[in-house]
Amino acid sequence: MMTSALVQHADVSRIPEMQDAATELERRGVLVTRFHAKHLLRGTVPLTRDALVVG
């Protein structure tokens, strides 16, 4: 079972699906962490095998 999710932080007016995904995952009790693409590229995003990545 998925215990956490990493959702790329973006301007909600440009990509509302990101916010919709984060909102629904939080509603379902999933821990959501938002990140910027530059942090993913730098390797500072806590990736795990059980985390869903949205972005």
Secondary structure as GFF3:
##gff-version 3
##sequence-region A 1 55
A	DSSP	beta_strand	4	8	.	.	.	ID=ss1
A	DSSP	alpha_helix	16	27	.	.	.	ID=ss2
A	DSSP	beta_strand	31	35	.	.	.	ID=ss3
A	DSSP	alpha_helix	37	42	.	.	.	ID=ss4
A	DSSP	beta_strand	51	54	.	.	.	ID=ss5
###
